[in-house]
Amino acid sequence: MLRFLVRPFGISCALLLGGCTLRGAPSFSLAGAYFPDWMLCGIIGIAVAVGLRVVFVLTGLDALLSLRLFTYLSLGVITALLAWLIWFGP
């Protein structure tokens, strides 16, 4: 019975860990701790989206938007991807 439970577990672990390499994760040292690069780009995207929301509210453009959530979400994602491309791109 145990053999039937161990075999699928081993196969699933092999499939899930197939992308891991010995080089390690792409990370950098920030204040002594290692952070993944995507996390920093995500934080930049969130900060820019919040900043643009403040600017849009102050200028009155926020009232003209029909889909505010998707607008700010897309602005944050575009900023995060541009930060990734500029900082870590080819």
C-alpha contacts under 8 A as a table, 3 or more apart, distances in Angstrom:
res1	aa1	res2	aa2	distance
1	M	4	F	5.45
1	M	5	L	6.85
2	L	5	L	5.17
2	L	6	V	6.18
3	R	6	V	5.23
3	R	7	R	6.20
4	F	7	R	5.73
4	F	8	P	7.15
5	L	8	P	6.08
5	L	9	F	6.61
6	V	9	F	5.14
6	V	10	G	6.11
7	R	10	G	5.18
7	R	11	I	6.24
8	P	11	I	5.06
8	P	12	S	6.02
9	F	12	S	5.21
9	F	13	C	6.13
10	G	13	C	5.14
10	G	14	A	6.16
11	I	14	A	5.11
11	I	15	L	6.26
12	S	15	L	5.10
12	S	16	L	6.10
13	C	16	L	5.13
13	C	17	L	5.93
14	A	17	L	5.35
14	A	18	G	5.86
15	L	18	G	5.29
16	L	19	G	7.31
17	L	20	C	5.56
20	C	24	G	7.76
21	T	24	G	6.26
25	A	36	P	7.41
26	P	36	P	6.19
26	P	37	D	6.70
27	S	34	Y	5.85
27	S	35	F	5.36
27	S	36	P	4.52
27	S	37	D	5.78
28	F	34	Y	5.26
28	F	35	F	5.77
28	F	36	P	6.83
28	F	37	D	7.20
29	S	32	G	5.67
29	S	33	A	5.39
29	S	34	Y	4.50
29	S	35	F	6.57
30	L	33	A	5.35
30	L	34	Y	6.09
30	L	35	F	6.83
35	F	39	M	7.09
35	F	40	L	7.61
36	P	39	M	5.59
36	P	40	L	7.11
37	D	40	L	5.48
37	D	41	C	6.54
37	D	84	W	7.99
38	W	41	C	5.08
38	W	42	G	6.04
38	W	84	W	7.38
39	M	42	G	5.04
39	M	43	I	6.23
40	L	43	I	5.12
40	L	44	I	6.26
41	C	44	I	5.02
41	C	45	G	6.20
41	C	80	A	4.91
41	C	81	L	7.30
41	C	83	A	5.98
41	C	84	W	6.04
42	G	45	G	5.00
42	G	46	I	6.20
42	G	77	V	7.76
42	G	80	A	5.45
43	I	46	I	5.10
43	I	47	A	6.11
43	I	80	A	7.80
44	I	47	A	5.14
44	I	48	V	6.17
44	I	79	T	7.34
44	I	80	A	6.14
44	I	83	A	7.65
45	G	48	V	5.21
45	G	49	A	6.13
45	G	75	L	7.65
45	G	76	G	4.27
45	G	77	V	6.02
45	G	78	I	7.49
45	G	79	T	5.04
45	G	80	A	4.36
46	I	49	A	5.12
46	I	50	V	6.19
46	I	76	G	5.52
46	I	80	A	7.94
47	A	50	V	5.24
47	A	51	G	6.07
47	A	76	G	7.84
48	V	51	G	4.94
48	V	52	L	5.99
48	V	75	L	7.84
48	V	76	G	6.28
48	V	79	T	7.11
49	A	52	L	5.13
49	A	53	R	6.16
49	A	72	Y	5.57
49	A	73	L	7.11
49	A	75	L	5.95
49	A	76	G	4.78
50	V	53	R	5.02
50	V	54	V	6.40
50	V	72	Y	7.81
51	G	54	V	5.20
51	G	55	V	6.33
52	L	55	V	4.93
52	L	56	F	5.94
52	L	72	Y	7.83
53	R	56	F	5.04
53	R	57	V	6.08
53	R	62	D	7.41
53	R	72	Y	7.11
54	V	57	V	5.19
54	V	58	L	6.16
55	V	58	L	5.16
55	V	59	T	6.15
56	F	59	T	5.22
56	F	60	G	5.89
56	F	61	L	4.90
56	F	62	D	5.06
57	V	60	G	5.16
57	V	61	L	6.27
57	V	62	D	5.11
57	V	63	A	7.55
58	L	61	L	7.90
59	T	62	D	7.79
60	G	63	A	5.93
60	G	64	L	7.52
61	L	64	L	5.34
61	L	65	L	6.87
62	D	65	L	5.45
62	D	68	R	7.41
63	A	66	S	7.94
65	L	68	R	5.70
65	L	71	T	7.93
67	L	70	F	5.67
67	L	71	T	6.19
68	R	71	T	5.04
68	R	72	Y	6.20
69	L	72	Y	5.45
69	L	73	L	5.98
70	F	73	L	4.95
70	F	74	S	5.89
71	T	74	S	5.29
71	T	75	L	6.19
72	Y	75	L	5.01
72	Y	76	G	6.12
73	L	76	G	5.16
73	L	77	V	6.18
74	S	77	V	5.03
74	S	78	I	5.97
75	L	78	I	5.17
75	L	79	T	6.13
76	G	79	T	5.13
76	G	80	A	6.10
77	V	80	A	5.05
77	V	81	L	6.08
78	I	81	L	5.21
78	I	82	L	6.06
79	T	82	L	5.07
79	T	83	A	6.06
80	A	83	A	5.09
80	A	84	W	6.20
81	L	84	W	4.98
81	L	85	L	6.09
82	L	85	L	4.96
82	L	86	I	5.98
83	A	86	I	5.21
83	A	87	W	5.79
83	A	88	F	7.94
84	W	87	W	5.30
84	W	88	F	5.38
84	W	89	G	6.40
85	L	88	F	5.61
85	L	89	G	4.24
85	L	90	P	7.57
86	I	89	G	5.67
